[in-house]
């Protein structure tokens, strides 16, 4: 019996495509989520099953907690996290809107990083956020790892890097 070795590369490529297509932020839509009472359009794929009427904030199938707004350099940031307990050793889905200050501003962000913990990030993992939905180019999303143990005074830290390579960071209370 001979083995057709030309099939191996095709199988490997097919497997890789399946893995890529099944990846995402890892949260499946909640099939039991109640229908929206707002009468608007159904949630999009990037809503992760979200069906509440929270003014366009995105979560993963439930309510979000507003963490606040802060000015940072040439930008204004507004942070939210999905409602739920902050559990050391788990992660927290975080969204941050990063918008230039003032109309006509040409400031651009090239990277946004989140971490939960202290300003020096000791014991924390910095997560590189991404724009999850191209139709919302100012909304950056990632799942920030919660350190175990969570340090006293731990907060959500958001670091932005502008097109000149300048980095700045600001913190938000986790509202636990």
N, CA, C and O of each residue as an XYZ file, in Angstrom:
704
protein
N       0.842     -1.173      0.000
C       0.000      0.000      0.000
C       0.892      1.243      0.000
O       1.809      1.343      0.816
N       0.637      2.180     -0.897
C       1.436      3.404     -0.946
C       0.611      4.578     -0.415
O      -0.616      4.595     -0.512
N       1.321      5.558      0.150
C       0.676      6.739      0.715
C       0.861      7.889     -0.262
O       1.971      8.156     -0.724
N      -0.231      8.560     -0.568
C      -0.181      9.717     -1.456
C       0.275     10.930     -0.642
O      -0.516     11.516      0.097
N       1.543     11.304     -0.778
C       2.116     12.386      0.021
C       1.645     13.770     -0.445
O       1.833     14.748      0.278
N       1.055     13.872     -1.602
C       0.586     15.177     -2.069
C      -0.667     15.631     -1.321
O      -1.003     16.814     -1.362
N      -1.354     14.736     -0.649
C      -2.560     15.106      0.100
C      -2.215     15.754      1.438
O      -3.030     16.501      1.981
N      -1.034     15.489      1.980
C      -0.665     16.017      3.297
C      -0.659     17.549      3.334
O      -1.238     18.125      4.255
N      -0.025     18.237      2.365
C      -0.048     19.704      2.416
C      -1.467     20.268      2.311
O      -1.786     21.263      2.961
N      -2.304     19.650      1.511
C      -3.680     20.122      1.365
C      -4.430     19.961      2.677
O      -5.170     20.857      3.082
N      -4.250     18.835      3.339
C      -4.910     18.602      4.627
C      -4.426     19.610      5.660
O      -5.221     20.121      6.449
N      -3.134     19.898      5.662
C      -2.571     20.863      6.610
C      -3.160     22.253      6.384
O      -3.527     22.930      7.345
N      -3.256     22.682      5.143
C      -3.827     23.987      4.815
C      -5.301     24.036      5.199
O      -5.759     25.033      5.758
N      -6.042     22.988      4.910
C      -7.460     22.940      5.264
C      -7.646     23.046      6.773
O      -8.527     23.766      7.244
N      -6.819     22.331      7.528
C      -6.898     22.397      8.990
C      -6.624     23.822      9.475
O      -7.326     24.321     10.355
N      -5.613     24.476      8.911
C      -5.285     25.845      9.296
C      -6.429     26.804      9.017
O      -6.711     27.684      9.830
N      -7.091     26.645      7.879
C      -8.227     27.500      7.555
C      -9.377     27.304      8.533
O     -10.025     28.271      8.934
N      -9.631     26.064      8.914
C     -10.691     25.790      9.889
C     -10.378     26.476     11.211
O     -11.263     27.074     11.822
N      -9.127     26.398     11.660
C      -8.731     27.035     12.917
C      -8.900     28.546     12.821
O      -9.437     29.157     13.746
N      -8.461     29.162     11.735
C      -8.586     30.607     11.569
C     -10.038     31.057     11.524
O     -10.398     32.064     12.133
N     -10.868     30.317     10.807
C     -12.264     30.703     10.669
C     -13.027     30.536     11.970
O     -14.013     31.237     12.197
N     -12.600     29.632     12.820
C     -13.327     29.411     14.071
C     -12.820     30.294     15.193
O     -13.405     30.310     16.276
N     -11.732     31.038     14.955
C     -11.219     31.916     16.012
C     -12.016     33.202     16.045
O     -12.768     33.500     15.118
N     -11.857     33.937     17.072
C     -12.558     35.196     17.305
C     -12.267     35.570     18.731
O     -11.219     35.208     19.266
N     -13.161     36.277     19.348
C     -12.896     36.632     20.732
C     -13.293     35.507     21.655
O     -13.122     35.632     22.868
N     -13.819     34.402     21.132
C     -14.041     33.214     21.933
C     -15.352     33.180     22.668
O     -15.575     32.253     23.447
N     -16.221     34.123     22.471
C     -17.478     34.144     23.190
C     -18.592     33.918     22.187
O     -18.762     34.710     21.260
N     -19.344     32.858     22.359
C     -20.440     32.549     21.456
C     -21.680     33.337     21.854
O     -21.851     33.650     23.032
N     -22.556     33.669     20.894
C     -23.787     34.356     21.229
C     -24.645     33.499     22.151
O     -24.654     32.272     22.054
N     -25.365     34.167     23.045
C     -26.252     33.493     23.979
C     -27.582     33.249     23.287
O     -28.325     34.193     23.015
N     -27.888     31.988     23.002
C     -29.112     31.645     22.290
C     -30.346     31.983     23.108
O     -31.424     32.154     22.538
N     -30.224     32.084     24.423
C     -31.367     32.352     25.278
C     -31.548     33.838     25.571
O     -32.389     34.201     26.394
N     -30.785     34.696     24.922
C     -30.880     36.130     25.193
C     -32.243     36.649     24.763
O     -32.735     36.262     23.703
N     -32.868     37.517     25.559
C     -34.182     38.046     25.212
C     -34.092     38.980     24.017
O     -33.046     39.574     23.755
N     -35.191     39.101     23.301
C     -35.233     39.982     22.142
C     -35.219     41.428     22.602
O     -35.671     41.746     23.702
N     -34.700     42.295     21.756
C     -34.629     43.718     22.070
C     -36.027     44.311     22.097
O     -36.875     43.970     21.273
N     -36.258     45.195     23.044
C     -37.544     45.876     23.109
C     -37.514     47.161     22.299
O     -38.520     47.863     22.200
N     -36.350     47.470     21.714
C     -36.198     48.720     20.991
C     -36.781     48.701     19.603
O     -36.970     49.768     19.020
N     -37.079     47.543     19.036
C     -37.671     47.454     17.725
C     -36.728     47.802     16.601
O     -37.178     47.944     15.464
N     -35.442     47.948     16.860
C     -34.478     48.294     15.827
C     -34.022     47.074     15.062
O     -34.638     46.010     15.133
N     -32.948     47.236     14.338
C     -32.381     46.140     13.560
C     -31.804     45.088     14.492
O     -31.410     45.406     15.615
N     -31.749     43.838     14.044
C     -31.164     42.799     14.889
C     -29.687     43.058     15.108
O     -29.050     43.744     14.308
N     -29.124     42.504     16.209
C     -27.708     42.730     16.482
C     -26.836     42.154     15.380
O     -27.177     41.152     14.751
N     -25.692     42.814     15.159
C     -24.768     42.330     14.142
C     -23.907     41.216     14.702
O     -23.963     40.937     15.900
N     -23.106     40.569     13.856
C     -22.220     39.497     14.284
C     -21.268     39.958     15.371
O     -20.929     39.172     16.255
N     -20.826     41.209     15.335
C     -19.860     41.681     16.323
C     -20.507     42.025     17.644
O     -19.805     42.349     18.602
N     -21.838     41.965     17.726
C     -22.516     42.225     18.988
C     -22.429     41.037     19.933
O     -22.826     41.153     21.093
N     -21.923     39.899     19.472
C     -21.779     38.705     20.303
C     -23.092     38.337     20.976
O     -23.099     37.915     22.132
N     -24.208     38.493     20.261
C     -25.495     38.110     20.810
C     -26.137     39.185     21.672
O     -27.198     38.951     22.251
N     -25.541     40.317     21.768
C     -26.058     41.388     22.614
C     -27.390     41.855     22.055
O     -27.501     42.161     20.868
N     -28.405     41.910     22.916
C     -29.714     42.336     22.448
C     -30.331     43.410     23.326
O     -31.522     43.689     23.191
N     -29.567     44.022     24.221
C     -30.136     45.088     25.032
C     -29.985     46.418     24.313
O     -29.323     46.503     23.279
N     -30.592     47.440     24.856
C     -30.554     48.765     24.242
C     -29.662     49.674     25.074
O     -30.164     50.452     25.886
N     -28.355     49.591     24.887
C     -27.441     50.386     25.712
C     -26.745     51.468     24.906
O     -25.626     51.863     25.233
N     -27.385     51.941     23.876
C     -26.812     53.055     23.137
C     -25.608     52.683     22.298
O     -24.735     53.526     22.086
N     -25.525     51.447     21.809
C     -24.461     51.067     20.907
C     -23.222     50.522     21.558
O     -22.261     50.211     20.854
N     -23.191     50.388     22.875
C     -22.025     49.792     23.519
C     -22.055     48.298     23.278
O     -23.115     47.674     23.324
N     -20.906     47.733     23.025
C     -20.842     46.322     22.694
C     -20.327     45.515     23.855
O     -19.421     45.931     24.578
N     -20.913     44.367     24.018
C     -20.485     43.448     25.056
C     -20.498     42.049     24.497
O     -20.358     41.850     23.290
N     -20.661     41.106     25.349
C     -20.657     39.712     24.940
C     -21.925     39.031     25.416
O     -21.862     38.007     26.096
N     -23.066     39.583     25.069
C     -24.324     38.950     25.391
C     -24.993     39.498     26.629
O     -25.938     38.886     27.126
N     -24.552     40.608     27.140
C     -25.162     41.163     28.337
C     -24.859     42.630     28.489
O     -24.332     43.285     27.590
N     -25.205     43.118     29.649
C     -25.014     44.535     29.943
C     -23.534     44.865     30.096
O     -22.709     43.997     30.379
N     -23.227     46.126     29.906
C     -21.857     46.590     30.104
C     -21.828     47.567     31.267
O     -22.843     48.172     31.615
N     -20.661     47.711     31.859
C     -20.449     48.653     32.948
C     -19.573     49.776     32.415
O     -18.466     49.538     31.933
N     -20.078     51.001     32.506
C     -19.303     52.174     32.094
C     -18.204     52.407     33.119
O     -18.487     52.532     34.311
N     -16.969     52.467     32.677
C     -15.843     52.696     33.579
C     -15.419     54.155     33.615
O     -14.686     54.571     34.513
N     -15.871     54.922     32.654
C     -15.575     56.345     32.677
C     -14.960     56.859     31.398
O     -14.788     56.134     30.418
N     -14.635     58.131     31.443
C     -14.036     58.836     30.313
C     -12.822     59.597     30.829
O     -12.825     60.098     31.953
N     -11.788     59.679     30.002
C     -10.571     60.388     30.403
C      -9.906     60.995     29.176
O      -9.980     60.445     28.077
N      -9.258     62.134     29.378
C      -8.448     62.746     28.335
C      -7.029     62.212     28.484
O      -6.507     62.097     29.593
N      -6.419     61.891     27.358
C      -5.051     61.371     27.355
C      -4.347     61.922     26.125
O      -4.591     61.464     25.008
N      -3.477     62.901     26.325
C      -2.785     63.517     25.196
C      -3.784     64.147     24.243
O      -4.613     64.960     24.652
N      -3.708     63.775     22.981
C      -4.596     64.313     21.951
C      -5.859     63.486     21.775
O      -6.533     63.595     20.751
N      -6.191     62.654     22.770
C      -7.313     61.733     22.639
C      -8.239     61.795     23.852
O      -7.837     62.187     24.948
N      -9.475     61.400     23.624
C     -10.446     61.187     24.690
C     -10.782     59.704     24.664
O     -11.073     59.148     23.605
N     -10.741     59.062     25.831
C     -11.005     57.628     25.941
C     -12.266     57.406     26.757
O     -12.500     58.098     27.748
N     -13.076     56.446     26.344
C     -14.251     56.013     27.105
C     -14.179     54.499     27.231
O     -14.166     53.790     26.225
N     -14.133     54.001     28.464
C     -13.931     52.573     28.711
C     -15.187     51.916     29.267
O     -15.928     52.508     30.051
N     -15.409     50.660     28.835
C     -16.480     49.825     29.371
C     -15.939     48.416     29.544
O     -14.949     48.028     28.924
N     -16.616     47.655     30.405
C     -16.330     46.231     30.522
C     -17.654     45.508     30.603
O     -18.673     46.096     30.966
N     -17.639     44.228     30.264
C     -18.855     43.445     30.380
C     -19.216     43.290     31.848
O     -18.341     43.126     32.698
N     -20.508     43.341     32.139
C     -20.979     43.166     33.510
C     -20.625     41.758     33.971
O     -20.748     40.795     33.214
N     -20.196     41.653     35.191
C     -19.822     40.368     35.770
C     -18.738     40.573     36.798
O     -18.155     41.651     36.912
N     -18.481     39.526     37.540
C     -17.467     39.601     38.584
C     -16.069     39.686     37.993
O     -15.786     39.100     36.948
N     -15.207     40.414     38.667
C     -13.783     40.447     38.339
C     -13.155     39.327     39.161
O     -13.037     39.434     40.382
N     -12.751     38.250     38.482
C     -12.252     37.051     39.153
C     -10.768     36.869     38.830
O     -10.408     36.662     37.671
N      -9.900     36.944     39.856
C      -8.473     36.722     39.611
C      -8.230     35.388     38.892
O      -8.814     34.360     39.237
N      -7.354     35.437     37.886
C      -7.042     34.252     37.098
C      -7.923     34.092     35.869
O      -7.649     33.232     35.032
N      -8.958     34.886     35.738
C      -9.846     34.849     34.564
C      -9.528     36.064     33.691
O      -8.490     36.702     33.863
N     -10.425     36.378     32.754
C     -10.234     37.579     31.951
C     -11.501     38.419     31.966
O     -12.562     37.966     32.395
N     -11.371     39.640     31.491
C     -12.498     40.570     31.424
C     -12.547     41.180     30.032
O     -11.571     41.788     29.593
N     -13.680     41.028     29.321
C     -13.826     41.684     28.020
C     -13.914     43.201     28.211
O     -14.754     43.698     28.962
N     -13.047     43.911     27.530
C     -12.932     45.365     27.676
C     -13.075     46.022     26.303
O     -12.553     45.527     25.305
N     -13.787     47.140     26.274
C     -13.869     47.976     25.079
C     -13.480     49.390     25.468
O     -13.895     49.890     26.514
N     -12.686     50.032     24.631
C     -12.317     51.426     24.854
C     -12.470     52.174     23.533
O     -11.915     51.782     22.506
N     -13.234     53.256     23.588
C     -13.359     54.157     22.443
C     -12.217     55.159     22.574
O     -12.082     55.818     23.606
N     -11.399     55.276     21.537
C     -10.285     56.228     21.522
C     -10.548     57.193     20.368
O     -10.440     56.826     19.198
N     -10.894     58.429     20.715
C     -11.224     59.423     19.695
C     -10.314     60.637     19.844
O      -9.988     61.038     20.961
N      -9.904     61.223     18.715
C      -9.093     62.440     18.789
C      -9.897     63.564     19.436
O     -11.117     63.632     19.287
N      -9.202     64.445     20.153
C      -9.889     65.582     20.766
C     -10.135     66.639     19.709
O      -9.243     66.985     18.934
N     -11.318     67.130     19.689
C     -11.662     68.225     18.802
C     -11.851     67.829     17.358
O     -11.199     66.912     16.860
N     -12.754     68.532     16.684
C     -12.976     68.292     15.260
C     -11.754     68.715     14.443
O     -11.088     69.700     14.760
N     -11.484     67.969     13.414
C     -10.358     68.280     12.548
C      -9.017     67.802     13.056
O      -7.996     68.041     12.412
N      -8.994     67.133     14.195
C      -7.728     66.625     14.731
C      -7.186     65.535     13.814
O      -7.938     64.694     13.321
N      -5.889     65.558     13.593
C      -5.262     64.553     12.734
C      -4.509     63.495     13.537
O      -3.832     62.645     12.958
N      -4.623     63.540     14.868
C      -3.928     62.561     15.716
C      -4.433     61.157     15.410
O      -5.633     60.938     15.243
N      -3.503     60.211     15.340
C      -3.857     58.825     15.039
C      -3.229     57.892     16.065
O      -2.109     58.111     16.528
N      -3.977     56.847     16.410
C      -3.507     55.814     17.327
C      -3.018     54.638     16.493
O      -3.692     54.229     15.548
N      -1.849     54.087     16.833
C      -1.355     52.907     16.121
C      -1.441     51.647     16.973
O      -1.415     50.538     16.440
N      -1.543     51.805     18.301
C      -1.672     50.630     19.172
C      -2.366     51.034     20.467
O      -2.182     52.138     20.978
N      -3.168     50.105     20.982
C      -3.829     50.280     22.272
C      -3.598     49.003     23.068
O      -3.840     47.899     22.580
N      -3.129     49.169     24.292
C      -2.868     48.019     25.170
C      -3.656     48.194     26.457
O      -3.787     49.305     26.970
N      -4.186     47.076     26.981
C      -4.927     47.085     28.239
C      -4.237     46.147     29.205
O      -3.656     45.143     28.791
N      -4.294     46.461     30.482
C      -3.936     45.501     31.521
C      -4.705     45.844     32.779
O      -5.121     46.985     32.981
N      -4.888     44.851     33.615
C      -5.548     45.040     34.898
C      -4.494     44.847     35.969
O      -3.767     43.853     35.970
N      -4.415     45.804     36.881
C      -3.417     45.738     37.938
C      -2.958     47.125     38.329
O      -3.765     48.038     38.505
N      -1.643     47.271     38.462
C      -1.051     48.541     38.873
C      -0.386     49.223     37.683
O      -0.191     48.607     36.635
N      -0.039     50.494     37.849
C       0.529     51.269     36.743
C       1.786     50.637     36.169
O       1.999     50.672     34.957
N       2.629     50.052     37.032
C       3.870     49.449     36.544
C       3.647     48.094     35.870
O       4.594     47.499     35.357
N       2.413     47.605     35.866
C       2.014     46.342     35.234
C       2.689     45.119     35.852
O       2.641     44.032     35.277
N       3.315     45.285     37.011
C       3.974     44.153     37.672
C       2.929     43.084     38.014
O       1.932     43.364     38.680
N       3.174     41.864     37.547
C       2.254     40.759     37.777
C       1.076     40.730     36.824
O       0.204     39.870     36.949
N       1.033     41.655     35.871
C      -0.064     41.735     34.906
C       0.424     41.342     33.520
O       1.626     41.289     33.259
N      -0.522     41.071     32.647
C      -0.213     40.789     31.248
C      -0.839     41.900     30.417
O      -2.051     42.114     30.468
N      -0.007     42.609     29.647
C      -0.531     43.638     28.753
C      -1.120     42.945     27.526
O      -0.472     42.111     26.894
N      -2.358     43.304     27.206
C      -3.042     42.725     26.049
C      -3.133     43.780     24.955
O      -3.569     44.904     25.201
N      -2.724     43.417     23.758
C      -2.823     44.315     22.615
C      -4.255     44.259     22.095
O      -4.729     43.208     21.663
N      -4.936     45.395     22.140
C      -6.320     45.463     21.676
C      -6.345     45.586     20.157
O      -5.341     45.905     19.520
N      -7.514     45.326     19.603
C      -7.675     45.460     18.156
C      -9.035     46.061     17.858
O      -9.943     46.049     18.688
N      -9.146     46.584     16.656
C     -10.437     47.077     16.191
C     -11.182     45.847     15.702
O     -10.825     45.254     14.684
N     -12.220     45.472     16.437
C     -12.944     44.242     16.140
C     -13.896     44.411     14.961
O     -14.137     43.462     14.214
N     -14.433     45.604     14.793
C     -15.408     45.863     13.739
C     -14.936     47.072     12.927
O     -14.911     48.187     13.449
N     -14.564     46.873     11.660
C     -14.063     47.985     10.840
C     -15.050     49.148     10.713
O     -14.641     50.271     10.420
N     -16.346     48.892     10.930
C     -17.312     49.986     10.859
C     -17.260     50.871     12.107
O     -17.901     51.921     12.151
N     -16.493     50.447     13.126
C     -16.298     51.236     14.345
C     -14.794     51.399     14.587
O     -14.242     50.777     15.494
N     -14.130     52.234     13.778
C     -12.661     52.312     13.824
C     -12.071     52.961     15.066
O     -10.849     52.999     15.207
N     -12.896     53.468     15.966
C     -12.364     54.047     17.202
C     -12.587     53.130     18.402
O     -12.155     53.456     19.508
N     -13.256     51.983     18.208
C     -13.549     51.072     19.326
C     -12.534     49.935     19.333
O     -12.484     49.124     18.409
N     -11.735     49.890     20.382
C     -10.688     48.883     20.551
C     -11.163     47.854     21.570
O     -11.735     48.214     22.599
N     -10.926     46.565     21.284
C     -11.447     45.482     22.127
C     -10.373     44.444     22.411
O      -9.535     44.144     21.561
N     -10.414     43.908     23.605
C      -9.624     42.726     23.949
C     -10.157     42.144     25.244
O     -11.029     42.722     25.893
N      -9.623     40.999     25.604
C      -9.918     40.378     26.895
C      -8.668     40.552     27.747
O      -7.618     39.984     27.444
N      -8.782     41.335     28.806
C      -7.642     41.603     29.688
C      -7.587     40.540     30.776
O      -8.583     40.266     31.445
N      -6.412     39.945     30.944
C      -6.221     38.931     31.983
C      -6.222     39.601     33.355
O      -5.605     40.648     33.550
N      -6.920     38.982     34.294
C      -6.984     39.502     35.661
C      -5.928     38.769     36.481
O      -5.994     37.548     36.616
N      -4.949     39.501     37.034
C      -3.872     38.826     37.768
C      -4.393     38.119     39.025
O      -5.377     38.532     39.638
N      -3.696     37.041     39.379
C      -4.032     36.285     40.583
C      -2.791     36.204     41.452
O      -1.868     35.459     41.125
N      -2.741     36.940     42.536
C      -3.814     37.731     43.139
C      -3.943     39.101     42.474
O      -2.988     39.635     41.909
N      -5.154     39.648     42.561
C      -5.393     41.004     42.076
C      -4.798     41.968     43.098
O      -5.193     41.939     44.263
N      -3.853     42.826     42.688
C      -3.217     43.723     43.663
C      -4.207     44.729     44.248
O      -5.176     45.122     43.596
N      -3.946     45.131     45.476
C      -4.767     46.167     46.111
C      -4.737     47.408     45.231
O      -3.678     47.810     44.750
N      -5.886     48.005     45.024
C      -5.956     49.199     44.187
C      -5.856     48.900     42.703
O      -5.671     49.817     41.903
N      -5.974     47.632     42.320
C      -5.894     47.258     40.911
C      -6.951     47.983     40.092
O      -8.077     48.177     40.550
N      -6.588     48.376     38.895
C      -7.472     49.123     38.010
C      -7.258     48.637     36.582
O      -6.338     47.868     36.306
N      -8.120     49.097     35.678
C      -7.896     48.888     34.251
C      -6.959     49.993     33.795
O      -7.237     51.174     34.004
N      -5.857     49.617     33.176
C      -4.920     50.577     32.597
C      -5.019     50.491     31.086
O      -5.049     49.399     30.518
N      -5.070     51.645     30.437
C      -5.132     51.730     28.980
C      -3.941     52.556     28.527
O      -3.756     53.694     28.959
N      -3.140     51.967     27.652
C      -1.970     52.654     27.099
C      -2.200     52.831     25.606
O      -2.528     51.875     24.905
N      -2.029     54.050     25.125
C      -2.136     54.290     23.687
C      -0.770     54.686     23.148
O       0.037     55.316     23.832
N      -0.541     54.301     21.916
C       0.681     54.682     21.204
C       0.253     55.435     19.959
O      -0.521     54.923     19.151
N       0.759     56.661     19.805
C       0.384     57.446     18.640
C       1.345     57.185     17.485
O       2.302     56.422     17.620
N       1.082     57.821     16.360
C       1.876     57.564     15.157
C       3.319     58.044     15.265
O       4.149     57.667     14.438
N       3.641     58.870     16.269
C       5.028     59.281     16.499
C       5.746     58.328     17.455
O       6.924     58.525     17.755
N       5.049     57.299     17.934
C       5.652     56.336     18.849
C       5.564     56.737     20.311
O       6.132     56.062     21.170
N       4.863     57.822     20.607
C       4.703     58.288     21.985
C       3.619     57.454     22.665
O       2.521     57.292     22.132
N       3.944     56.923     23.860
C       2.956     56.151     24.615
C       2.529     56.930     25.852
O       3.333     57.614     26.486
N       1.255     56.810     26.176
C       0.666     57.432     27.362
C      -0.325     56.444     27.943
O      -0.918     55.650     27.213
N      -0.509     56.490     29.268
C      -1.436     55.560     29.910
C      -2.324     56.294     30.905
O      -1.945     57.323     31.464
N      -3.507     55.743     31.108
C      -4.473     56.266     32.066
C      -5.199     55.075     32.683
O      -5.314     54.016     32.065
N      -5.689     55.259     33.909
C      -6.389     54.152     34.571
C      -7.872     54.451     34.737
O      -8.305     55.604     34.752
N      -8.638     53.361     34.862
C     -10.071     53.429     35.115
C     -10.389     52.480     36.261
O      -9.878     51.361     36.307
N     -11.231     52.927     37.184
C     -11.695     52.060     38.257
C     -12.514     50.923     37.641
O     -13.288     51.153     36.711
N     -12.352     49.710     38.148
C     -13.047     48.544     37.593
C     -14.515     48.472     38.000
O     -15.266     47.678     37.435
N     -14.935     49.271     38.953
C     -16.320     49.293     39.436
C     -16.808     47.889     39.771
O     -17.795     47.395     39.227
N     -16.078     47.274     40.685
C     -16.397     45.893     41.076
C     -17.577     45.839     42.023
O     -17.978     44.756     42.449
